[in-house]
């Protein structure tokens, strides 16, 4: 394209041309015969004025109001150069007017003829006389086409049409017909614009990747500076894009494929003039890739999970299309490959994850061996997740003396991670883990104060801050120790029938359980005696018997698991049971014939018991002879045995016979109940006529004393009851 200076010069030239007046002749020939008239006209681009100056051979010879004047009947003296000047304009270019007295003249345009303009020549006889056999010559060479008559026309003149012209023809004169020759006329076809020259901006061959500008340079004739021209650019004779009004052709990024031979063509918009420039060789040079580098954003390669990771690969040297590829160390496949005419290219990971951590590098090539960049380490920082707290103690229990490991671990999070341990809100300590895995704290359990709530926190310095685990409650079990057994009365002797409580206590121990031994055997194994009641740490004898005497020991225990049981045995406590002096009790019965019936019934019972022992069964009627509620002994204020997880033998009532051989002898009482005619007391079962019954019973503890039994049998101021029930006491 034209520069500012060139545009300015062109504008000034156009302005100057526009201000110059133009002189024209009519008829439009530079040669006329004497006696012919010629009209001269002065034209200007400005508004016509009222004062025009005329010049002949550079001398002013006339001023007119009009812009034209006529030379009537020209004379030889009228020949010469003419110019004009209009108001506000410059003097016109000169026009040569030739006056001739010859028989034959060659008339040519008075004005300058330029390339592409039509050129008309006329072979003209004296004052219009007829001319035949006209021939035209240029530079003495015959040039007449077959169809030429009096005029020779060249549609588009070329500079090669310049030369010395004349014509010949036959004319009839007064005396004869003779061939006449016109005077020679010099015709110069002026160059409209110069032959173009194609130039490349800059010096030397272009470098691959750099822009290239080709300029098609030509110059218009100043008299034709307003002529519009078009330019065409070619590479290796191939059109590069049609006509252009610009004088430049741009290659934004030159490549090796842009090397070749270029030329341009300049023509007028009417296509009347075409001109070709010489060919210009363009050789694009390629520079190999070198100094490859890669930058990471964020700077330093530290990126938060979910953030954008940018890998920017660039080369300092290297031309042409460059192939970039991005790689992760340890992987054989490229993450991405792309080719562009650029020295810098970007690979982007929109949302980085923890798996994107690693070392990266890029490679670049423009046809040569790929050149690698140095490696860049990228660390994707992951905030810690909620940690999990685990304790090595089974079932959340530990015993004093145990060593408990407390572990804290976050499933996700970039190292290093600091794990902080807490007990009941107080910090216990911290552990820093530089790789994947838990942080652990060893706890030596020394007392029950180590019980309580534990939790941990994980922190790796991210903006999310520390993350807290769920709480874990640890209970500390104190093993039992220092078991002691004591009785609730002084002295080692206890009277039979009295109550006795033995208590077992421990110096220390969490939730102890107690087991009782009698003569080195578990209490439950003792048979033949009414078992005492064990409630908590107390062994209760409601009515102690002679067989209860012996050595007693308690064993306290607690446990963490069936495999970890702690026991503490007490010392042995000896208990001696003494028997009361037993007075005989006379049983009044009415001796009658019915006595024999009672004896017979007793014998039947003995026979029944003996036969059962032999495997035989007799169907003897049995009746429930339990005491009425008002005769049952009062309770002792202890909780029910079933609520303590223990079971005692229920009292057995009725006409039954103890069959255990080891139970010893049994005393039985035959009671005669005689039906009376008076009404029965309320609450007494109806019976048939006189019958004999044998009652057997084992009463629930505590046992009534002999005195209380006598009081029941003989109430004050009353007669004997309708029936009596006696305790069947085994002999010891």
C-alpha positions as CSV (number, residue, x, y, z in Angstrom):
1,X,0.0,0.0,0.0
2,X,1.1,3.6,-0.5
3,X,2.7,5.4,2.4
4,X,1.7,8.7,3.7
5,X,4.4,10.5,1.9
6,X,3.5,8.9,-1.4
7,X,-0.2,9.6,-0.9
8,X,0.7,13.2,-0.2
9,X,2.8,13.6,-3.3
10,X,0.0,12.0,-5.4
11,X,-2.6,14.2,-3.9
12,X,-0.5,17.3,-4.6
13,X,0.1,16.1,-8.2
14,X,-3.6,15.5,-8.7
15,X,-4.4,18.9,-7.3
16,X,-1.9,20.5,-9.6
17,X,-3.3,18.6,-12.6
18,X,-6.8,19.5,-11.7
19,X,-5.8,23.2,-11.6
20,X,-4.2,23.2,-15.0
21,X,-6.3,24.3,-18.0
22,X,-6.9,22.0,-21.0
23,X,-6.6,23.2,-24.6
24,X,-8.5,21.4,-27.4
25,X,-8.7,21.9,-31.2
26,X,-11.6,21.3,-33.5
27,X,-11.2,19.6,-35.9
28,X,-9.1,17.4,-33.7
29,X,-6.1,17.3,-36.0
30,X,-2.7,18.7,-35.5
31,X,-2.3,19.5,-39.3
32,X,-4.7,21.5,-41.4
33,X,-4.5,23.1,-44.8
34,X,-4.2,26.9,-45.2
35,X,-7.5,28.6,-45.4
36,X,-9.2,26.1,-43.1
37,X,-10.7,27.4,-39.8
38,X,-9.7,26.0,-36.4
39,X,-11.5,26.5,-33.1
40,X,-9.5,26.6,-29.8
41,X,-11.3,25.8,-26.5
42,X,-9.9,26.4,-23.0
43,X,-11.4,24.1,-20.3
44,X,-10.9,24.0,-16.6
45,X,-12.1,22.0,-13.6
46,X,-13.2,25.1,-11.8
47,X,-16.2,27.2,-12.6
48,X,-15.7,29.0,-15.9
49,X,-14.5,32.6,-15.5
50,X,-14.8,35.7,-17.7
51,X,-11.2,36.2,-18.5
52,X,-9.2,33.8,-20.6
53,X,-5.7,34.3,-21.8
54,X,-4.3,32.8,-25.0
55,X,-0.7,32.2,-25.9
56,X,1.1,31.6,-29.3
57,X,4.6,30.3,-29.2
58,X,4.8,31.2,-25.5
59,X,3.5,34.8,-26.1
60,X,0.2,36.1,-24.9
61,X,-1.7,37.4,-27.9
62,X,-5.3,37.6,-26.9
63,X,-7.7,37.8,-23.9
64,X,-11.3,36.7,-24.3
65,X,-14.4,36.6,-22.2
66,X,-15.4,33.3,-23.6
67,X,-13.3,30.2,-23.2
68,X,-12.9,29.7,-27.0
69,X,-12.0,31.6,-30.1
70,X,-11.8,30.7,-33.8
71,X,-8.9,31.1,-36.2
72,X,-10.6,31.9,-39.5
73,X,-8.8,30.8,-42.7
74,X,-5.6,29.8,-41.2
75,X,-2.3,31.1,-42.7
76,X,1.1,29.7,-42.5
77,X,1.9,32.2,-39.8
78,X,-0.8,30.6,-37.6
79,X,1.3,27.5,-37.2
80,X,3.0,27.0,-33.9
81,X,2.4,26.1,-30.3
82,X,-0.8,27.3,-28.5
83,X,-1.6,27.5,-24.8
84,X,-4.4,29.0,-22.7
85,X,-5.0,30.0,-19.1
86,X,-8.3,30.2,-17.3
87,X,-9.0,32.2,-14.1
88,X,-7.7,30.4,-11.1
89,X,-6.0,27.7,-13.1
90,X,-2.5,27.1,-14.5
91,X,-1.4,27.4,-18.0
92,X,-2.4,24.5,-20.2
93,X,0.0,22.1,-21.9
94,X,1.0,23.3,-25.4
95,X,-0.8,22.1,-28.5
96,X,1.1,22.0,-31.8
97,X,-0.8,23.3,-34.8
98,X,0.7,22.7,-38.3
99,X,-0.4,24.6,-41.4
100,X,0.3,22.9,-44.7
101,X,0.0,23.8,-48.4
102,X,0.8,20.3,-49.7
103,X,-1.4,18.2,-52.0
104,X,-1.6,15.4,-49.4
105,X,-1.3,15.5,-45.6
106,X,-1.4,12.9,-42.9
107,X,-3.6,14.2,-40.1
108,X,-2.9,12.9,-36.6
109,X,-4.4,13.8,-33.2
110,X,-3.2,17.1,-31.8
111,X,-3.2,15.7,-28.2
112,X,-0.9,13.2,-26.6
113,X,-1.8,9.6,-27.2
114,X,-1.2,7.2,-24.3
115,X,-1.2,3.5,-24.1
116,X,-4.6,2.1,-24.5
117,X,-6.0,5.1,-26.2
118,X,-7.5,4.8,-29.7
119,X,-5.2,6.3,-32.4
120,X,-6.8,7.7,-35.6
121,X,-4.8,8.8,-38.7
122,X,-6.4,10.3,-41.8
123,X,-4.7,10.6,-45.2
124,X,-6.3,13.9,-46.5
125,X,-6.1,15.5,-49.9
126,X,-6.0,19.2,-50.7
127,X,-9.2,20.8,-49.6
128,X,-11.0,17.6,-49.6
129,X,-9.9,16.4,-53.0
130,X,-10.4,12.7,-53.7
131,X,-7.5,10.4,-52.9
132,X,-7.4,6.8,-54.0
133,X,-5.0,3.9,-53.4
134,X,-4.1,5.2,-49.9
135,X,-1.3,3.5,-48.2
136,X,0.1,4.0,-44.7
137,X,3.7,3.7,-43.6
138,X,5.5,3.7,-40.3
139,X,9.1,4.1,-40.3
140,X,9.1,3.5,-44.0
141,X,7.3,0.2,-43.5
142,X,4.1,-0.5,-45.2
143,X,1.4,-1.1,-42.5
144,X,-1.9,-0.7,-44.3
145,X,-4.4,-3.5,-43.5
146,X,-6.6,-4.8,-46.4
147,X,-9.7,-3.0,-45.2
148,X,-8.2,0.4,-44.7
149,X,-9.7,3.4,-46.6
150,X,-8.9,7.0,-46.0
151,X,-8.5,6.5,-42.2
152,X,-6.3,4.2,-40.2
153,X,-7.6,3.4,-36.7
154,X,-5.7,1.6,-33.9
155,X,-8.2,0.8,-31.1
156,X,-5.6,0.5,-28.3
157,X,-2.4,2.1,-29.0
158,X,0.8,0.8,-27.6
159,X,4.2,2.4,-27.2
160,X,5.3,0.2,-30.0
161,X,3.0,2.1,-32.3
162,X,5.2,5.2,-31.9
163,X,7.2,6.2,-35.0
164,X,7.3,8.3,-38.1
165,X,4.2,8.0,-40.2
166,X,3.3,9.1,-43.8
167,X,0.8,8.1,-46.4
168,X,0.6,7.9,-50.2
169,X,-2.3,8.1,-52.6
170,X,-3.3,8.9,-56.1
171,X,-4.9,12.3,-56.8
172,X,-6.3,13.9,-60.0
173,X,-4.7,17.2,-60.7
174,X,-5.4,19.6,-63.5
175,X,-3.0,17.8,-65.8
176,X,-3.0,14.2,-64.7
177,X,-3.5,11.6,-62.0
178,X,-0.4,11.3,-60.0
179,X,0.7,9.6,-56.7
180,X,1.2,12.0,-53.9
181,X,3.2,11.5,-50.6
182,X,2.3,13.2,-47.4
183,X,4.8,14.9,-45.2
184,X,6.1,12.7,-42.3
185,X,4.3,13.0,-39.0
186,X,6.0,11.9,-35.8
187,X,3.7,10.1,-33.5
188,X,4.7,9.2,-29.9
189,X,2.4,6.9,-27.9
190,X,3.2,7.8,-24.3
191,X,3.5,5.2,-21.6
192,X,0.4,5.3,-19.4
193,X,2.2,3.7,-16.5
194,X,5.6,2.1,-16.2
195,X,6.3,-1.6,-16.3
196,X,5.6,-3.0,-12.8
197,X,8.3,-4.3,-10.5
198,X,7.5,-6.8,-7.7
199,X,9.5,-6.3,-4.6
200,X,9.5,-8.1,-1.2
201,X,9.6,-5.9,1.9
202,X,12.7,-6.3,3.9
203,X,16.1,-7.6,3.0
204,X,17.0,-11.2,2.4
205,X,14.9,-14.3,2.3
206,X,12.0,-14.3,4.7
207,X,12.0,-16.5,7.8
208,X,9.4,-19.2,8.2
209,X,6.6,-17.9,10.5
210,X,7.3,-14.3,9.7
211,X,5.0,-12.1,7.6
212,X,5.9,-11.3,4.0
213,X,4.7,-8.4,2.0
214,X,5.0,-8.3,-1.8
215,X,4.6,-4.8,-3.5
216,X,3.8,-4.3,-7.1
217,X,5.3,-1.0,-8.0
218,X,4.4,1.1,-11.1
219,X,4.2,4.9,-12.0
220,X,1.4,6.6,-13.8
221,X,2.1,9.3,-16.4
222,X,1.5,12.6,-14.6
223,X,-1.0,13.6,-17.3
224,X,-2.9,10.4,-16.5
225,X,-2.5,10.4,-12.8
226,X,-6.3,9.9,-12.3
227,X,-6.3,6.6,-14.2
228,X,-7.5,3.7,-12.1
229,X,-5.3,0.6,-12.2
230,X,-5.7,-3.0,-11.0
231,X,-3.1,-5.5,-9.9
232,X,-2.9,-9.2,-10.0
233,X,-0.4,-11.4,-8.1
234,X,0.8,-14.8,-9.2
235,X,2.9,-17.6,-7.7
236,X,4.4,-20.1,-10.1
237,X,1.9,-18.7,-12.7
238,X,-1.0,-19.4,-10.4
239,X,-3.4,-16.6,-9.5
240,X,-3.3,-15.7,-5.8
241,X,-6.7,-14.2,-5.5
242,X,-8.0,-12.1,-8.3
243,X,-7.6,-8.4,-8.9
244,X,-6.7,-6.0,-6.1
245,X,-6.8,-2.3,-5.8
246,X,-3.9,-2.4,-3.3
247,X,-0.4,-2.5,-4.6
248,X,0.6,-5.0,-1.8
249,X,0.0,-8.7,-1.3
250,X,0.4,-10.0,2.3
251,X,1.4,-13.4,3.5
252,X,0.7,-13.2,7.3
253,X,2.8,-16.2,8.3
254,X,5.2,-17.5,5.7
255,X,5.8,-21.2,5.5
256,X,8.0,-23.4,3.4
257,X,5.1,-23.9,1.0
258,X,5.2,-20.2,0.3
259,X,8.5,-20.5,-1.4
260,X,8.4,-20.0,-5.2
261,X,8.4,-17.5,-8.1
262,X,6.1,-14.6,-7.9
263,X,5.1,-11.8,-10.4
264,X,2.4,-9.2,-10.7
265,X,0.3,-7.9,-13.5
266,X,-1.0,-4.3,-13.7
267,X,-3.9,-3.2,-16.0
268,X,-6.3,-0.4,-16.4
269,X,-9.9,-1.0,-15.3
270,X,-10.9,-1.0,-18.9
271,X,-8.4,-3.8,-19.5
272,X,-6.9,-1.7,-22.4
273,X,-3.4,-1.9,-21.0
274,X,-1.7,-4.9,-19.4
275,X,1.8,-5.1,-18.1
276,X,3.7,-7.9,-16.4
277,X,6.5,-7.6,-13.8
278,X,9.6,-9.7,-13.9
279,X,9.5,-12.8,-11.7
280,X,10.7,-12.6,-8.1
281,X,12.1,-15.7,-6.3
282,X,11.0,-16.1,-2.7
283,X,12.8,-18.8,-0.6
284,X,11.3,-19.1,2.9
285,X,13.9,-20.3,5.5
286,X,13.0,-22.7,8.3
287,X,14.6,-22.4,11.8
288,X,14.6,-25.6,13.8
289,X,12.8,-25.7,17.2
290,X,15.0,-25.1,20.2
291,X,14.8,-24.0,23.8
292,X,11.4,-25.6,24.7
293,X,9.9,-24.6,28.1
294,X,6.7,-25.2,30.0
295,X,5.0,-22.9,32.5
296,X,2.3,-24.0,35.0
297,X,-0.6,-21.9,36.2
298,X,-1.1,-21.5,39.2
299,X,2.6,-20.7,39.6
300,X,4.6,-23.2,41.5
301,X,2.5,-26.1,40.4
302,X,0.4,-26.0,43.6
303,X,-3.3,-26.3,42.6
304,X,-6.4,-26.9,44.7
305,X,-8.6,-29.8,43.8
306,X,-11.3,-28.6,41.4
307,X,-9.3,-25.6,40.2
308,X,-8.1,-25.0,36.6
309,X,-4.6,-26.3,35.7
310,X,-2.9,-24.7,32.7
311,X,0.3,-26.1,31.1
312,X,1.8,-23.5,28.7
313,X,4.4,-24.9,26.2
314,X,6.5,-22.5,24.3
315,X,9.7,-22.4,22.1
316,X,12.2,-19.6,21.9
317,X,13.3,-20.5,18.4
318,X,11.5,-22.4,15.7
319,X,9.5,-21.5,12.6
320,X,6.6,-22.9,10.7
321,X,3.9,-25.1,11.9
322,X,5.0,-26.5,15.2
323,X,3.6,-29.7,16.7
324,X,3.2,-29.5,20.5
325,X,2.6,-32.5,22.8
326,X,2.1,-32.7,26.5
327,X,3.3,-35.7,28.6
328,X,3.1,-37.0,32.1
329,X,6.2,-38.7,33.4
330,X,5.7,-42.4,33.6
331,X,3.1,-42.6,30.9
332,X,3.9,-43.7,27.4
333,X,0.9,-41.8,25.8
334,X,0.7,-38.1,25.2
335,X,-2.0,-36.3,27.0
336,X,-2.6,-34.1,23.9
337,X,-1.0,-33.3,20.6
338,X,-1.8,-30.2,18.4
339,X,-0.1,-28.5,15.5
340,X,-0.3,-24.7,15.0
341,X,1.7,-22.0,13.4
342,X,2.6,-20.5,16.7
343,X,5.5,-20.6,19.2
344,X,3.2,-21.1,22.2
345,X,0.3,-23.4,22.9
346,X,-1.7,-24.1,26.0
347,X,-3.1,-27.4,27.4
348,X,-5.8,-26.9,30.1
349,X,-7.3,-29.3,32.7
350,X,-10.5,-27.5,33.6
351,X,-10.9,-29.2,37.1
352,X,-7.8,-30.8,38.5
353,X,-8.2,-34.0,40.6
354,X,-5.8,-35.7,43.0
355,X,-4.9,-38.2,40.2
356,X,-3.4,-35.3,38.2
357,X,-0.6,-35.0,40.6
358,X,2.8,-35.8,39.0
359,X,5.6,-34.4,36.8
360,X,4.8,-33.0,33.4
361,X,6.8,-31.9,30.3
362,X,6.0,-30.9,26.7
363,X,7.7,-31.5,23.4
364,X,7.8,-29.4,20.2
365,X,8.9,-30.2,16.6
366,X,8.7,-28.4,13.2
367,X,9.8,-31.4,11.2
368,X,13.0,-32.2,13.0
369,X,13.4,-34.4,16.1
370,X,11.1,-33.3,18.9
371,X,12.7,-31.2,21.5
372,X,11.6,-31.7,25.2
373,X,11.1,-29.2,27.9
374,X,12.3,-29.6,31.5
375,X,9.9,-31.4,33.8
376,X,7.6,-29.4,36.0
377,X,6.0,-30.9,39.1
378,X,2.3,-30.4,39.8
379,X,0.7,-31.1,43.2
380,X,-3.0,-31.2,43.4
381,X,-3.8,-30.3,47.0
382,X,-6.9,-32.1,48.3
383,X,-8.6,-30.9,51.5
384,X,-8.8,-33.4,54.3
385,X,-12.1,-35.3,54.6
386,X,-13.8,-36.1,57.9
387,X,-11.4,-38.4,59.8
388,X,-12.3,-41.8,61.3
389,X,-11.3,-42.5,64.9
390,X,-10.7,-46.1,65.9
391,X,-9.6,-47.5,69.2
392,X,-7.9,-50.9,69.6
393,X,-9.9,-51.7,72.8
394,X,-12.5,-54.4,72.2
395,X,-16.1,-53.4,72.8
396,X,-15.0,-49.9,73.8
397,X,-13.6,-51.2,77.1
398,X,-10.1,-51.3,78.4
399,X,-8.6,-52.5,81.7
400,X,-6.2,-50.6,83.9
401,X,-2.7,-51.6,82.7
402,X,-3.8,-52.0,79.1
403,X,-2.0,-50.1,76.3
404,X,-4.6,-48.7,73.9
405,X,-3.8,-47.5,70.4
406,X,-6.0,-44.6,69.1
407,X,-5.9,-44.2,65.4
408,X,-7.1,-41.2,63.3
409,X,-7.2,-41.4,59.5
410,X,-8.8,-39.2,56.8
411,X,-9.8,-41.2,53.7
412,X,-8.9,-38.3,51.5
413,X,-6.5,-35.4,51.8
414,X,-3.0,-34.3,50.6
415,X,-0.1,-35.0,52.9
416,X,1.3,-33.8,55.2
417,X,-1.7,-34.2,57.5
418,X,-1.5,-33.2,61.2
419,X,-3.8,-35.3,63.4
420,X,-4.7,-33.8,66.8
421,X,-6.1,-36.1,69.5
422,X,-8.5,-34.9,72.3
423,X,-9.9,-36.4,75.5
424,X,-12.9,-34.7,77.0
425,X,-12.0,-31.6,75.1
426,X,-8.3,-31.5,76.2
427,X,-5.5,-32.0,73.7
428,X,-3.6,-35.2,74.2
429,X,-1.0,-34.7,71.4
430,X,-0.6,-34.7,67.7
431,X,1.0,-36.7,64.9
432,X,2.1,-35.6,61.5
433,X,1.8,-38.0,58.7
434,X,3.8,-37.3,55.5
435,X,2.2,-40.0,53.4
436,X,-1.0,-41.9,53.2
437,X,-2.0,-43.7,56.3
438,X,-3.3,-43.0,59.8
439,X,-1.8,-41.1,62.7
440,X,-1.8,-43.1,66.0
441,X,-1.4,-42.3,69.7
442,X,-0.6,-44.8,72.4
443,X,-2.6,-44.5,75.6
444,X,-1.4,-46.2,78.8
445,X,-4.5,-46.9,80.8
446,X,-3.7,-46.1,84.4
447,X,-7.0,-45.2,86.0
448,X,-10.7,-44.7,85.5
449,X,-9.9,-41.1,84.6
450,X,-8.9,-42.4,81.2
451,X,-12.5,-43.1,80.6
452,X,-14.5,-40.6,78.6
453,X,-15.0,-39.2,75.1
454,X,-12.2,-39.1,72.6
455,X,-12.1,-37.5,69.2
456,X,-9.5,-36.3,66.7
457,X,-9.0,-33.5,64.2
458,X,-7.2,-33.6,60.8
459,X,-5.6,-30.6,59.1
460,X,-3.4,-30.2,56.1
461,X,-3.4,-26.4,55.9
462,X,-6.1,-26.0,53.4
463,X,-8.6,-23.2,53.5
464,X,-11.3,-25.6,54.5
465,X,-9.6,-25.8,58.0
466,X,-9.4,-28.8,60.4
467,X,-12.0,-31.6,60.1
468,X,-13.3,-33.3,63.2
469,X,-14.1,-37.0,63.7
470,X,-17.1,-38.5,65.4
471,X,-16.7,-39.0,69.2
472,X,-15.7,-42.3,70.7
473,X,-16.5,-43.2,74.3
474,X,-13.9,-45.4,76.1
475,X,-14.8,-47.1,79.3
476,X,-12.1,-48.3,81.8
477,X,-12.6,-51.4,83.8
478,X,-10.8,-51.7,87.1
479,X,-9.9,-55.4,87.8
480,X,-11.3,-56.7,91.1
481,X,-8.9,-57.1,94.0
482,X,-9.0,-57.4,97.8
483,X,-12.1,-59.5,98.2
484,X,-13.2,-59.8,101.9
485,X,-16.0,-61.9,103.5
486,X,-17.8,-60.8,106.7
487,X,-20.9,-62.0,108.7
488,X,-23.5,-59.7,110.2
489,X,-23.1,-61.1,113.7
490,X,-20.2,-61.5,116.1
491,X,-18.6,-64.9,116.6
492,X,-18.4,-67.9,114.4
493,X,-21.3,-69.8,116.0
494,X,-24.9,-69.5,114.9
495,X,-28.0,-71.2,116.4
496,X,-30.0,-73.4,114.1
497,X,-33.1,-71.6,112.8
498,X,-31.6,-68.2,113.1
499,X,-31.0,-65.9,110.1
500,X,-27.5,-65.0,108.9
501,X,-26.1,-62.6,106.2
502,X,-22.7,-63.0,104.7
503,X,-21.3,-60.0,102.8
504,X,-18.5,-60.0,100.2
505,X,-16.7,-56.7,99.4
506,X,-13.7,-55.7,97.2
507,X,-11.1,-53.0,97.6
508,X,-11.4,-52.1,93.9
509,X,-13.1,-53.3,90.8
510,X,-15.7,-52.3,88.3
511,X,-19.1,-54.0,88.5
512,X,-17.9,-57.1,90.3
513,X,-19.8,-60.3,90.3
514,X,-19.8,-62.7,93.3
515,X,-19.7,-66.5,93.6
516,X,-20.0,-68.4,96.9
517,X,-18.2,-71.6,97.9
518,X,-19.3,-73.9,100.7
519,X,-16.6,-76.3,101.8
520,X,-14.7,-75.6,98.5
521,X,-17.8,-76.4,96.4
522,X,-20.0,-74.0,94.6
523,X,-23.1,-73.3,96.7
524,X,-25.4,-74.6,94.1
525,X,-23.9,-78.0,94.3
526,X,-24.9,-78.5,97.9
527,X,-28.0,-80.7,98.1
528,X,-30.4,-81.8,100.7
529,X,-30.5,-78.4,102.4
530,X,-32.6,-75.3,101.8
531,X,-30.3,-73.1,99.8
532,X,-29.5,-69.6,101.1
533,X,-30.4,-66.6,98.9
534,X,-27.6,-64.7,97.1
535,X,-28.4,-61.1,96.4
536,X,-25.6,-58.9,95.0
537,X,-22.7,-59.3,97.3
538,X,-24.8,-60.8,100.2
539,X,-25.6,-64.4,101.0
540,X,-28.8,-64.6,103.1
541,X,-29.7,-67.5,105.3
542,X,-33.4,-67.1,106.3
543,X,-33.2,-70.1,108.8
544,X,-29.8,-71.6,109.0
545,X,-29.7,-75.3,109.5
546,X,-27.1,-77.6,111.0
547,X,-26.0,-78.7,107.5
548,X,-25.2,-75.1,106.6
549,X,-22.2,-75.1,108.9
550,X,-18.7,-75.3,107.3
551,X,-16.2,-73.1,105.5
552,X,-17.4,-70.2,103.3
553,X,-15.5,-68.3,100.7
554,X,-16.5,-65.7,98.1
555,X,-14.9,-65.1,94.7
556,X,-15.3,-61.6,93.2
557,X,-14.9,-61.3,89.4
558,X,-15.3,-59.0,86.4
559,X,-14.3,-59.4,82.8
560,X,-13.5,-57.5,79.5
561,X,-14.3,-60.6,77.5
562,X,-14.7,-64.3,78.0
563,X,-11.0,-64.6,77.4
564,X,-10.1,-61.8,79.9
565,X,-11.6,-62.6,83.3
566,X,-10.3,-61.1,86.6
567,X,-10.9,-62.9,89.9
568,X,-10.2,-62.1,93.6
569,X,-10.9,-64.8,96.2
570,X,-11.6,-63.9,99.8
571,X,-10.2,-65.6,102.8
572,X,-12.2,-68.6,104.2
573,X,-14.8,-67.9,106.9
574,X,-15.8,-70.8,109.1
575,X,-19.4,-71.0,110.3
576,X,-20.5,-73.3,113.1
577,X,-24.3,-74.1,113.5
578,X,-25.6,-75.3,116.9
579,X,-28.8,-77.1,117.6
580,X,-31.4,-75.9,120.1
581,X,-32.4,-78.3,122.9
582,X,-35.6,-79.9,121.5
583,X,-38.6,-80.5,124.0
584,X,-40.9,-83.3,123.2
585,X,-44.4,-82.3,122.2
586,X,-47.3,-84.5,123.2
587,X,-49.9,-84.9,120.5
588,X,-53.3,-85.4,121.9
589,X,-55.5,-87.7,119.8
590,X,-58.7,-89.4,120.6
591,X,-58.1,-93.1,120.9
592,X,-61.0,-94.9,119.3
593,X,-61.7,-97.4,116.7
594,X,-60.8,-94.8,114.2
595,X,-57.1,-94.8,115.4
596,X,-56.7,-98.2,113.8
597,X,-58.0,-96.7,110.6
598,X,-55.4,-94.0,110.7
599,X,-52.6,-96.5,111.3
600,X,-53.8,-98.5,108.4
601,X,-53.6,-95.3,106.2
602,X,-50.1,-94.6,107.4
603,X,-49.1,-98.1,106.5
604,X,-50.6,-97.7,103.1
605,X,-48.4,-94.6,102.6
606,X,-45.3,-96.4,103.8
607,X,-46.1,-99.1,101.4
608,X,-46.7,-96.7,98.6
609,X,-43.3,-94.9,99.2
610,X,-41.5,-98.3,99.3
611,X,-43.2,-99.5,96.1
612,X,-42.3,-96.3,94.3
613,X,-38.7,-97.0,95.2
614,X,-39.2,-100.4,93.6
615,X,-40.7,-98.8,90.5
616,X,-44.4,-99.5,91.3
617,X,-47.1,-96.9,91.5
618,X,-50.3,-97.0,93.6
619,X,-53.1,-94.5,93.0
620,X,-53.6,-93.0,96.4
621,X,-55.7,-89.9,96.7
622,X,-53.6,-86.7,97.4
623,X,-54.9,-83.4,98.7
624,X,-53.4,-80.0,98.8
625,X,-52.9,-79.1,102.4
626,X,-51.1,-75.8,102.1
627,X,-51.4,-73.4,105.1
628,X,-53.9,-70.6,104.7
629,X,-52.4,-67.2,104.0
630,X,-52.8,-66.1,107.6
631,X,-50.4,-68.8,108.7
632,X,-47.6,-68.2,106.2
633,X,-44.5,-66.8,107.7
634,X,-43.7,-63.2,107.0
635,X,-41.1,-62.2,104.3
636,X,-37.6,-61.0,105.1
637,X,-37.6,-57.8,102.9
638,X,-35.3,-59.2,100.2
639,X,-35.9,-58.8,96.5
640,X,-37.4,-61.7,94.6
641,X,-34.9,-64.3,93.7
642,X,-36.0,-64.3,90.1
643,X,-35.2,-60.6,89.8
644,X,-31.6,-61.4,90.8
645,X,-31.2,-64.1,88.2
646,X,-31.3,-66.8,90.9
647,X,-33.8,-69.6,91.4
648,X,-34.8,-71.2,94.7
649,X,-36.8,-74.4,95.3
650,X,-40.5,-73.6,95.6
651,X,-42.2,-75.0,98.7
652,X,-43.9,-78.3,98.0
653,X,-47.2,-79.1,99.6
654,X,-49.5,-82.1,99.4
655,X,-49.6,-85.8,100.2
656,X,-46.3,-86.6,98.6
657,X,-43.4,-88.7,99.6
658,X,-39.8,-87.5,99.2
659,X,-38.2,-90.2,97.1
660,X,-34.6,-89.1,97.2
661,X,-32.7,-91.9,99.0
662,X,-30.3,-89.4,100.4
663,X,-33.0,-87.4,102.1
664,X,-33.1,-89.6,105.2
665,X,-36.1,-90.6,107.3
666,X,-39.3,-88.6,107.3
667,X,-41.7,-88.1,110.2
668,X,-45.4,-88.2,109.3
669,X,-48.4,-87.4,111.5
670,X,-51.7,-89.1,111.4
671,X,-54.5,-86.7,112.2
672,X,-58.1,-87.9,113.1
673,X,-60.7,-85.5,111.8
674,X,-64.2,-86.3,113.1
675,X,-67.3,-84.9,111.4
676,X,-69.5,-83.1,113.9
677,X,-73.1,-82.3,113.7
678,X,-72.5,-78.6,114.2
679,X,-71.8,-76.2,111.3
680,X,-68.2,-76.1,110.1
681,X,-66.2,-73.0,110.6
682,X,-66.1,-70.8,107.5
683,X,-63.1,-71.6,105.3
684,X,-62.9,-75.3,106.2
685,X,-63.2,-77.7,103.2
686,X,-66.2,-80.0,103.3
687,X,-65.3,-83.6,103.9
688,X,-67.1,-86.9,103.7
689,X,-68.1,-88.7,106.8
690,X,-65.3,-89.5,109.1
691,X,-62.0,-90.0,107.2
692,X,-58.3,-90.3,108.0
693,X,-55.7,-88.2,106.2
694,X,-52.0,-88.3,106.3
695,X,-50.5,-84.8,105.7
696,X,-47.0,-84.2,104.5
697,X,-45.5,-80.8,103.9
698,X,-42.4,-78.8,103.6
699,X,-42.9,-75.3,104.8
700,X,-41.3,-72.2,103.2
701,X,-38.6,-70.4,105.2
702,X,-38.3,-68.9,107.7
703,X,-39.4,-71.9,109.8
704,X,-41.7,-71.2,112.7
705,X,-40.3,-71.9,116.1
706,X,-41.8,-74.4,118.4
707,X,-43.3,-71.7,120.4
708,X,-45.1,-70.2,117.4
709,X,-46.3,-73.6,116.3
710,X,-47.7,-74.3,119.7
711,X,-49.5,-70.9,119.6
712,X,-51.1,-71.8,116.4
713,X,-52.2,-75.1,117.6
714,X,-53.7,-73.9,120.9
715,X,-55.0,-70.4,120.4
716,X,-55.8,-68.7,123.6
717,X,-59.3,-69.4,125.0
718,X,-60.2,-71.7,122.1
719,X,-60.5,-75.4,121.5
720,X,-58.4,-77.5,119.3
721,X,-58.8,-76.7,115.6
722,X,-60.5,-79.0,113.2
723,X,-57.2,-80.1,111.9
724,X,-53.5,-79.7,112.7
725,X,-50.5,-79.6,110.3
726,X,-47.1,-80.6,111.6
727,X,-43.8,-80.1,110.0
728,X,-42.0,-83.1,108.7
729,X,-38.5,-82.4,109.8
730,X,-35.8,-84.8,108.5
731,X,-33.3,-86.1,111.0
732,X,-29.8,-84.8,110.5
